[in-house]
Amino acid sequence: MVIFAALGLFVLSYGWRQKNRPAVRVVFIIFGILLLVFAGITATPQGTEIVSHMIQ
């Protein structure tokens, strides 16, 4: 969970710094937000159970 959160913050900040390339900026920002949401879901016991059922 911590790895996903750190990676999400890194991707989000990298996307936020892409001033000259707006299409790339949007893709990185959306991907960073999705990683942060996934990290938040896996932080709870119910979310971990849901993710484990999705993988199986």
Secondary structure, DSSP 8 states (H G I E B T S, - for coil): -HHHHHHHHHHHHHHHT--S-HHHHHHHHHHHHHHHHHHHHHTSHHHHHHHHHHH-
